[in-house]
Amino acid sequence: MSVTTEETTPHDAVNERIPAGKLFTLGLQHVLVMYAGAIAVPLIVGRVLGLTPPQVAFLISADLFVCGVVTIIQSLGASKWFGVKLPVMMGVTFASVGPIVAIGTANPGTEGARMIFGAIIGAGIIAMLIAPLVSRMLRFFPPVVTGTIILVIGVTLMRIGINWIFGLPVGPTAPMIVDPAHTGWLEQVRGMLADGTIPPVPAGLKIAPTLENPAYATVQSMMISGLVLLTIILVMKYARGFWSNISVLLGILVGGIVAAVMGVMHFDHVATADWFELITPLRFGLPIFDPIMILTMSLVMIVVMIESTGMFLALSEMCGTKLERPKLSAGLRTDGLGTLIGGLFNTFPYTSFSQNVGLVGVTGIRSRFVCVMGGAIMIVLGLIPKMGALVEALPVSVLGGAGLVMFGMVAATGVRILGNVDFTANRYNGLIVAISLGAGMIPLIAPEFKIHLPDGIHPLIDSGILLASISAVGLNAAFNGTSRRAEEEARRAALASDGGH
C-alpha cells in the first residue's frame, strides 16, 4: 500500500479545522443520517429478549453513548494502536442481528442479555487480536463473497421489518390465539379428575391456537406503516441533499406524530424518564461466556472487519489519503475495541456506517473532526434517558415502514456489489451466489432443521448469515482460488456500497 498519511500533510482535508458553528451543523447531519439505523438494533434485541420498556430505553441510550465514544476513538485516534483517523461514524452492525436474535429467542430476559454481552465481549477481544491478520485476508473476500453475504443479511433482516408491520409471530400479536372456550373446557376437565371418572391429562398437553387474533395485521398498523413508507419514498423522490439523506428519520417522525394523534403511541415512560443518567457498565449483571456463542460472534466480526476494510480503502480514496497497513490495522482493531466496549456497556458490535461514508462523498467535507463532533453529539444524546424512552415508545408499526426501507437497502447494497461481478465469463460465480443464498435461507424457511443436531452448535447454525458466509468463502476458494487483486476489488465494492451496514 502507498505511504501517504495525514502526518506528512498536516493541512490536508482530513485534518481541516472548521469553525465551531459549521462543525456542529455538519456533525449533526452525520448523526441524523445514521440515527434510524443506530436505534434499530437495540429496539430489535430488546423486544426479542422481552425486556421492559425502561430496559429497552436504556439499551437505546447505551447504544447512542457507545456510538459516540467509539466514533471519537476511530476518527480522532487513540495512540498508534487505535483509530484510522479518517471521517468515520461508528454504529451497531446489522450483520450481528441474526446471531443475537437467535441467542435472545432461545434465552429470553436478562439471562439472554448476559449471554449476548458475554459473546460480544469475547468477540471484541478476539477481533482486536486478529485485526492485523484480517487486513491480509482480503483475498478470501472478493465482491462475489461480500455481495452475497450482504444480500443475505438484508433478506434475513427483512423478516424483522415485515413482522413489525403485521405483528410478531409469537406473543400477543401472533396470527392465531387459543380460543378461551377451549381453555375453559380443559380446565373443567382438570377439575373432574378428582372423582376419577376420566384418565389423567397427559403431561404437556396444551390447547392449540385456532382463533384468528384481532391484534394481528390490523388495518391501523398497515396504514401507519404504509404512511411511513410513502413519506420516505416522497422525500427521497422530491427532496435533495441533506433532507434526502434523512428520509428514513423523517418518515419515522411523521409516523410517530400520526400514531400519537391516533392514540396508539403512549408517553408514560417518557414522562417518568430522567433528563440525565450515566451509562453504567454491566447493568444486567455479569456476562455469561459461552464458547460457541463467542465463536459465532467472532465469525460475524471477521465479516464485519472485511467490510470495514473496504470502507476504509474507499474512504481514504475519497479523502486523498492512502493507508499504510499499520493504520488499517488500527482501524480494524478499533472495531474490536468498540465491540468490547459495547459488550461491557450493555450494547452490541460496532463498525463504520457506510451511509456516512457515502455522505462524505456527497458533501465533499472530509475533515475527521466533523465525525468527532458527531460522536460528541451522540454521547450527549445517550446521556439523556428521555431520548431513549421516546424512541422506545414508537409503535412497531411505525418502525415497520422504515424497516422495510432500511433492511431492503442492505439487500440492495448486496445486489449492487454483485452487479460488479462477472457472471458471464466465470460461470462459477453464479453457482457460488446460488448455493450460498440457499444456505442462508435455511434458518428462515426451516427454522427447526436443527432439532436432531447437538444443542451446543444451535447458535452457530441458527444464523443464515454465518451459513452463507462459510458457504461463499469456501466455494469461492474452491472454484476461483484466492486472488491478490482483492484489495482493489474490495475498494470498488465499498464505493458501490452506500448503506450496507
Phi, psi and omega per residue, in radians:
M1 nan 2.655 -3.098
S2 -1.257 2.770 -3.090
V3 -1.932 1.570 3.038
T4 -2.511 1.975 -3.106
T5 -2.206 2.942 -3.095
E6 -1.149 -0.350 3.131
E7 -1.161 -0.529 -3.117
T8 -1.440 -0.289 3.098
T9 -2.329 1.396 -2.944
P10 -1.155 -0.248 -3.094
H11 -1.958 0.382 -3.125
D12 -1.319 3.135 -3.034
A13 -1.111 -0.566 -3.107
V14 -1.133 -0.575 -3.113
N15 -1.767 0.254 -3.089
E16 -1.074 2.311 3.073
R17 -1.612 2.190 -3.057
I18 -1.973 2.456 3.107
P19 -0.929 2.583 -2.973
A20 -0.980 -0.797 -3.094
G21 -1.090 -0.810 3.122
K22 -1.186 -0.635 3.132
L23 -1.076 -0.744 3.127
F24 -1.111 -0.766 -3.124
T25 -1.094 -0.784 3.142
L26 -1.180 -0.655 3.082
G27 -1.139 -0.721 3.111
L28 -1.099 -0.641 3.100
Q29 -1.063 -0.753 3.098
H30 -1.085 -0.683 3.133
V31 -1.124 -0.784 -3.104
L32 -1.141 -0.628 -3.137
V33 -1.114 -0.631 -3.063
M34 -1.729 -0.117 -2.948
Y35 -1.060 -0.813 -3.101
A36 -1.066 -0.728 3.109
G37 -1.199 -0.598 -3.093
A38 -1.180 -0.632 -3.077
I39 -1.503 -0.226 -3.024
A40 -1.148 -0.790 -3.037
V41 -1.141 -0.850 3.095
P42 -1.061 -0.566 3.071
L43 -1.130 -0.809 -3.140
I44 -1.054 -0.912 -3.028
V45 -1.178 -0.741 -3.132
G46 -1.032 -0.698 -3.118
R47 -1.363 -0.562 3.054
V48 -1.125 -0.690 3.128
L49 -1.273 -0.235 -3.116
G50 1.258 0.548 -3.140
L51 -1.287 2.802 3.110
T52 -1.252 2.764 3.112
P53 -0.936 -0.753 3.085
P54 -1.087 -0.618 3.119
Q55 -1.192 -0.715 3.099
V56 -1.127 -0.717 3.101
A57 -1.063 -0.663 3.095
F58 -1.139 -0.714 3.086
L59 -0.997 -0.722 3.137
I60 -1.131 -0.803 3.127
S61 -1.086 -0.753 3.127
A62 -1.081 -0.706 3.136
D63 -1.097 -0.831 3.134
L64 -1.059 -0.739 -3.126
F65 -1.080 -0.867 -3.099
V66 -1.215 -0.605 3.019
C67 -0.899 -0.820 -3.120
G68 -1.137 -0.801 -3.108
V69 -1.070 -0.844 -3.067
V70 -1.234 -0.597 3.069
T71 -1.050 -0.770 3.138
I72 -1.116 -0.753 3.118
I73 -1.069 -0.756 -3.086
Q74 -1.215 -0.754 -3.060
S75 -1.434 -0.735 -3.091
L76 -1.445 -0.626 -3.110
G77 1.636 2.557 3.091
A78 -2.445 1.569 -3.052
S79 1.236 -3.123 -3.122
K80 -1.346 -0.131 -3.061
W81 -1.567 -0.443 -3.038
F82 -2.303 2.350 3.053
G83 1.817 2.144 3.104
V84 -1.411 -0.271 3.088
K85 1.031 0.796 3.018
L86 -2.265 2.887 -3.129
P87 -1.244 1.562 -3.057
V88 -2.176 2.294 2.971
M89 -1.810 2.278 -3.094
M90 -1.775 2.427 3.100
G91 -2.622 3.000 3.138
V92 -1.189 2.289 -3.137
T93 -1.404 2.364 3.075
F94 -1.178 -0.335 -3.138
A95 -1.076 -0.421 -3.101
S96 -1.493 -0.177 -2.992
V97 -1.136 -0.750 -3.096
G98 -0.986 -0.999 3.111
P99 -1.070 -0.658 -3.126
I100 -1.143 -0.767 3.115
V101 -1.091 -0.679 3.118
A102 -1.069 -0.763 3.106
I103 -1.131 -0.787 -3.098
G104 -1.169 -0.626 3.128
T105 -1.156 -0.716 -3.140
A106 -1.331 -0.410 -3.072
N107 -2.383 1.305 -3.096
P108 -1.201 2.884 3.078
G109 1.468 -2.924 -3.066
T110 -1.167 -0.477 3.104
E111 -1.143 -0.719 3.063
G112 -1.093 -0.688 3.101
A113 -1.068 -0.732 3.137
R114 -1.136 -0.640 3.080
M115 -1.148 -0.752 -3.139
I116 -1.081 -0.836 -3.104
F117 -1.186 -0.569 3.063
G118 -1.121 -0.757 3.108
A119 -1.116 -0.673 -3.120
I120 -1.203 -0.748 3.113
I121 -1.070 -0.814 3.127
G122 -1.063 -0.756 3.138
A123 -1.156 -0.629 3.111
G124 -1.093 -0.751 3.120
I125 -1.115 -0.796 3.130
I126 -1.097 -0.708 -3.135
A127 -1.085 -0.704 3.102
M128 -1.102 -0.676 -3.102
L129 -1.228 -0.618 -3.047
I130 -1.694 0.040 -3.094
A131 -0.902 -0.813 3.128
P132 -1.089 -0.563 3.126
L133 -1.254 -0.685 -3.104
V134 -1.083 -0.640 3.137
S135 -1.094 -0.250 3.110
R136 -1.850 0.103 -3.079
M137 -1.713 0.157 -3.067
L138 -1.005 -0.532 -3.078
R139 -1.081 -0.391 3.137
F140 -1.519 -0.102 -3.030
F141 -2.268 1.079 3.016
P142 -1.230 3.018 -3.090
P143 -0.961 -0.551 3.139
V144 -1.122 -0.510 3.112
V145 -1.442 -0.920 -3.095
T146 -1.133 -0.669 3.112
G147 -1.099 -0.715 3.119
T148 -1.133 -0.778 -3.123
I149 -1.082 -0.810 -3.117
I150 -1.159 -0.635 3.068
L151 -1.056 -0.783 3.141
V152 -1.158 -0.664 3.068
I153 -1.000 -0.843 -3.124
G154 -1.098 -0.789 -3.140
V155 -1.122 -0.684 3.118
T156 -1.106 -0.733 -3.115
L157 -1.256 -0.435 -3.123
M158 -1.006 -0.577 3.112
R159 -1.002 -0.690 -3.137
I160 -1.149 -0.814 3.139
G161 -1.077 -0.701 3.134
I162 -1.162 -0.716 3.095
N163 -1.147 -0.517 3.056
W164 -1.105 -0.604 -3.116
I165 -1.251 -0.877 -2.974
F166 -1.687 -0.547 -3.106
G167 2.352 2.595 3.141
L168 -1.207 2.530 -3.067
P169 -1.207 -0.241 3.065
V170 -2.237 2.764 3.110
G171 1.649 -2.773 -3.022
P172 -1.162 -0.319 3.132
T173 -1.866 0.285 3.119
A174 -1.047 2.554 -3.095
P175 -1.002 -0.622 -3.125
M176 -2.143 2.514 3.100
I177 -2.207 2.877 3.124
V178 -1.312 2.316 3.090
D179 -1.171 2.157 -3.133
P180 -0.998 -0.530 3.126
A181 -1.152 -0.620 3.118
H182 -1.211 -0.714 3.106
T183 -1.097 -0.733 3.124
G184 -1.084 -0.701 3.116
W185 -1.087 -0.760 -3.132
L186 -1.109 -0.704 3.113
E187 -1.138 -0.635 3.100
Q188 -1.128 -0.696 3.114
V189 -1.119 -0.737 3.113
R190 -1.025 -0.645 3.139
G191 -1.217 -0.404 -3.138
M192 -1.449 -0.145 -3.093
L193 -1.111 -0.434 -3.033
A194 -1.106 -0.616 -3.095
D195 -1.541 0.012 3.018
G196 1.268 0.292 -3.128
T197 -1.372 -0.309 3.119
I198 -2.309 2.704 3.123
P199 -1.220 2.799 3.137
P200 -1.044 2.586 3.062
V201 -1.215 2.214 -3.124
P202 -1.000 2.500 3.120
A203 -1.070 2.371 3.099
G204 1.484 -0.023 3.128
L205 -1.169 2.230 3.127
K206 -2.330 2.706 3.065
I207 -1.404 2.297 -3.135
A208 -1.402 2.542 3.068
P209 -1.172 2.191 -3.138
T210 -2.317 -0.093 -3.043
L211 -1.809 2.315 3.110
E212 -1.085 2.347 -3.092
N213 -1.548 2.036 -3.131
P214 -1.155 -0.264 3.139
A215 -1.496 -0.115 -3.115
Y216 -1.649 2.371 3.054
A217 0.913 0.852 3.126
T218 -1.235 2.632 3.107
V219 -1.059 -0.657 3.135
Q220 -1.058 -0.818 -3.140
S221 -1.097 -0.750 -3.132
M222 -1.145 -0.620 3.120
M223 -1.161 -0.756 -3.133
I224 -1.135 -0.801 3.115
S225 -1.071 -0.741 3.118
G226 -1.085 -0.683 3.117
L227 -1.125 -0.750 3.096
V228 -1.048 -0.818 -3.134
L229 -1.093 -0.753 3.139
L230 -1.108 -0.719 3.117
T231 -1.063 -0.785 3.141
I232 -1.075 -0.754 -3.131
I233 -1.095 -0.803 -3.113
L234 -1.129 -0.723 3.128
V235 -1.125 -0.778 -3.137
M236 -1.144 -0.538 -3.119
K237 -1.328 -0.778 -2.955
Y238 -1.885 -0.346 3.141
A239 -1.496 2.863 -3.136
R240 -2.305 2.726 2.991
G241 1.043 -2.200 -3.039
F242 -1.009 -0.792 -3.072
W243 -1.149 -0.649 3.081
S244 -1.136 -0.618 -3.121
N245 -1.179 -0.447 -3.117
I246 -1.883 0.508 -3.084
S247 -1.054 -0.681 3.141
V248 -1.131 -0.760 3.128
L249 -1.108 -0.703 3.115
L250 -1.134 -0.685 3.090
G251 -1.072 -0.732 3.104
I252 -1.122 -0.710 3.129
L253 -1.086 -0.805 3.127
V254 -1.082 -0.796 3.127
G255 -1.084 -0.707 3.116
G256 -1.099 -0.727 3.133
I257 -1.118 -0.796 3.139
V258 -1.123 -0.717 3.122
A259 -1.104 -0.665 3.107
A260 -1.149 -0.728 3.126
V261 -1.121 -0.634 -3.135
M262 -1.394 -0.093 3.080
G263 1.435 0.287 -3.136
V264 -1.821 0.022 3.060
M265 -2.035 2.143 -3.034
H266 -2.007 2.490 -2.996
F267 -1.973 0.370 -3.102
D268 -1.028 -0.836 -3.100
H269 -1.247 -0.471 3.082
V270 -1.177 -0.730 -3.117
A271 -1.138 -0.618 -3.086
T272 -1.537 -0.222 -3.126
A273 -1.224 2.616 3.137
D274 -1.342 2.858 3.068
W275 -1.493 -0.358 -3.130
F276 -2.587 2.366 3.069
E277 -2.747 2.316 3.086
L278 -1.233 2.521 3.077
I279 -1.498 1.937 -3.078
T280 -1.692 2.471 3.141
P281 -1.256 2.744 3.042
L282 0.898 0.795 -3.106
R283 -1.093 -0.526 -3.066
F284 -1.694 0.137 3.132
G285 1.898 3.128 -3.117
L286 -1.150 2.419 -3.131
P287 -1.123 2.675 3.038
I288 -1.853 2.114 -3.067
F289 -1.739 1.844 3.105
D290 -1.855 2.143 -3.046
P291 -0.997 -0.742 -3.123
I292 -1.138 -0.727 3.133
M293 -1.149 -0.683 3.102
I294 -1.116 -0.729 3.108
L295 -1.085 -0.763 3.119
T296 -1.014 -0.870 -3.106
M297 -1.183 -0.542 3.113
S298 -1.172 -0.678 3.071
L299 -1.104 -0.680 3.057
V300 -1.053 -0.758 -3.108
M301 -1.115 -0.607 3.093
I302 -1.086 -0.795 3.099
V303 -1.068 -0.782 -3.132
V304 -1.059 -0.736 -3.107
M305 -1.229 -0.568 3.041
I306 -1.127 -0.764 3.074
E307 -1.063 -0.755 3.140
S308 -1.067 -0.658 3.109
T309 -1.019 -0.803 3.090
G310 -1.068 -0.723 3.121
M311 -1.083 -0.793 -3.115
F312 -1.122 -0.696 3.115
L313 -1.117 -0.769 3.122
A314 -1.131 -0.743 -3.097
L315 -1.173 -0.701 3.120
S316 -1.104 -0.598 3.103
E317 -1.206 -0.719 3.081
M318 -1.038 -0.675 -3.043
C319 -1.542 -0.063 -3.109
G320 1.214 0.421 -3.131
T321 -2.155 2.009 -3.119
K322 -1.592 2.588 -2.991
L323 -1.708 2.422 2.858
E324 -1.510 2.760 3.132
R325 -1.038 -0.681 3.113
P326 -1.020 -0.665 3.135
K327 -1.278 -0.651 3.049
L328 -1.065 -0.755 3.098
S329 -1.077 -0.668 3.116
A330 -1.106 -0.670 3.096
G331 -1.157 -0.758 3.124
L332 -1.189 -0.645 3.101
R333 -1.090 -0.566 3.104
T334 -1.220 -0.551 2.982
D335 -0.979 -0.795 3.116
G336 -1.157 -0.749 3.117
L337 -1.089 -0.745 3.114
G338 -1.078 -0.669 3.109
T339 -1.184 -0.709 3.070
L340 -1.072 -0.828 3.105
I341 -1.067 -0.717 3.123
G342 -1.028 -0.807 3.126
G343 -1.093 -0.673 3.136
L344 -1.208 -0.612 -3.082
F345 -1.785 0.518 2.961
N346 1.160 0.679 3.083
T347 -2.503 -2.664 -2.725
F348 -2.259 -3.133 -3.108
P349 -1.156 2.536 -3.044
Y350 -2.080 2.583 3.091
T351 -2.681 3.008 3.111
S352 -1.262 2.370 -3.139
F353 -1.480 2.092 -3.031
S354 -1.220 -0.487 3.111
Q355 -1.125 -0.507 3.092
N356 -1.340 -0.535 2.998
V357 -1.077 -0.742 3.083
G358 -1.073 -0.640 3.138
L359 -1.123 -0.629 3.078
V360 -1.018 -0.752 3.120
G361 -1.176 -0.643 -3.109
V362 -1.220 -0.794 -3.058
T363 -1.453 -0.463 -3.071
G364 1.347 0.058 3.112
I365 -1.546 1.990 -3.008
R366 -1.917 0.084 -3.119
S367 -1.204 2.229 3.128
R368 -1.210 -0.329 -3.125
F369 -1.247 -0.328 3.025
V370 -1.118 -0.751 3.125
C371 -1.286 -0.513 3.022
V372 -1.076 -0.752 3.081
M373 -1.117 -0.727 3.088
G374 -1.030 -0.705 3.086
G375 -1.088 -0.701 3.115
A376 -1.119 -0.694 3.107
I377 -1.108 -0.717 3.124
M378 -1.095 -0.690 3.107
I379 -1.057 -0.794 -3.138
V380 -1.077 -0.783 3.121
L381 -1.062 -0.642 3.135
G382 -1.197 -0.409 -3.132
L383 -1.549 0.048 3.123
I384 -1.939 1.656 -3.081
P385 -0.979 -0.488 3.135
K386 -1.077 -0.526 3.108
M387 -1.150 -0.800 3.112
G388 -1.111 -0.704 3.138
A389 -1.145 -0.636 3.126
L390 -1.146 -0.746 3.111
V391 -1.131 -0.739 -3.132
E392 -1.101 -0.507 -3.102
A393 -1.262 -0.268 3.140
L394 -1.065 2.265 3.047
P395 -1.097 2.597 -3.117
V396 -1.119 -0.405 3.114
S397 -1.144 -0.567 3.066
V398 -1.144 -0.771 -3.134
L399 -1.210 -0.436 -3.113
G400 -1.086 -0.818 3.122
G401 -1.081 -0.711 3.125
A402 -1.244 -0.669 -3.134
G403 -1.091 -0.645 3.111
L404 -1.005 -0.695 3.134
V405 -1.320 -0.883 -3.055
M406 -1.045 -0.868 -3.074
F407 -1.304 -0.582 3.066
G408 -1.128 -0.613 3.109
M409 -1.182 -0.534 3.053
V410 -1.098 -0.831 3.111
A411 -1.093 -0.713 3.136
A412 -1.106 -0.581 3.090
T413 -1.114 -0.729 3.069
G414 -1.046 -0.738 3.106
V415 -1.106 -0.714 -3.140
R416 -1.083 -0.734 3.113
I417 -1.158 -0.737 3.116
L418 -1.139 -0.370 3.095
G419 -1.119 -0.367 3.106
N420 -1.597 0.041 -3.115
V421 -1.586 2.441 3.136
D422 -1.448 1.837 3.100
F423 -1.700 -0.170 -3.071
T424 -1.485 -0.960 -3.108
A425 -1.352 -0.473 -3.107
N426 -2.004 1.712 -3.089
R427 -1.251 -0.291 -3.137
Y428 -1.217 -0.518 -3.093
N429 -1.059 -0.702 3.090
G430 -1.095 -0.668 3.128
L431 -1.164 -0.707 3.124
I432 -1.050 -0.836 -3.133
V433 -1.139 -0.771 -3.074
A434 -1.079 -0.869 -3.088
I435 -1.190 -0.737 -3.100
S436 -1.188 -0.674 3.074
L437 -1.111 -0.721 3.084
G438 -1.091 -0.743 3.107
A439 -1.080 -0.675 3.134
G440 -1.179 -0.413 -3.117
M441 -1.468 -0.236 -3.045
I442 -0.970 -0.906 -3.126
P443 -1.142 -0.392 3.123
L444 -1.362 -0.755 -3.042
I445 -1.490 -0.667 -3.113
A446 -2.231 1.247 -3.027
P447 -1.090 -0.323 -3.129
E448 -1.705 0.272 -3.088
F449 -1.069 -0.298 -3.013
K450 -1.710 0.143 -2.965
I451 -1.077 -0.472 -3.122
H452 -1.766 0.124 3.116
L453 -1.703 2.750 -3.120
P454 -0.964 2.382 -3.110
D455 -1.031 -0.557 -3.060
G456 -1.093 -0.479 -3.113
I457 -1.705 0.038 -3.125
H458 -1.002 -0.810 3.127
P459 -1.060 -0.502 -3.111
L460 -1.284 -0.729 -3.056
I461 -1.673 -0.051 3.106
D462 -1.276 -0.274 -3.083
S463 -1.719 2.012 3.052
G464 -1.116 -0.483 3.132
I465 -1.107 -0.778 -3.127
L466 -1.232 -0.692 3.089
L467 -1.056 -0.752 3.129
A468 -1.164 -0.661 -3.138
S469 -1.117 -0.839 -3.134
I470 -1.086 -0.745 -3.137
S471 -1.113 -0.837 -3.067
A472 -1.132 -0.784 -3.138
V473 -1.112 -0.809 -3.104
G474 -1.141 -0.801 -3.121
L475 -1.175 -0.695 3.118
N476 -1.095 -0.745 3.118
A477 -1.105 -0.650 -3.110
A478 -1.265 -0.740 -3.055
F479 -1.534 -0.744 -3.013
N480 -1.854 -0.190 -3.031
G481 1.287 -2.897 -3.138
T482 -2.080 2.057 -3.016
S483 -1.590 2.434 3.054
R484 -1.318 -0.226 -3.113
R485 -1.481 0.120 -3.007
A486 -1.103 -0.498 -3.127
E487 -1.087 -0.823 3.110
E488 -1.144 -0.682 3.102
E489 -1.125 -0.682 3.110
A490 -1.120 -0.661 3.116
R491 -1.120 -0.787 3.137
R492 -1.122 -0.687 3.120
A493 -1.106 -0.709 -3.129
A494 -1.140 -0.671 3.104
L495 -1.150 -0.462 3.086
A496 -1.422 -0.192 -3.069
S497 -1.797 1.952 -3.138
D498 -2.048 0.256 3.095
G499 -3.006 0.502 -2.985
G500 -1.363 -0.235 -3.116
H501 -1.618 nan nan
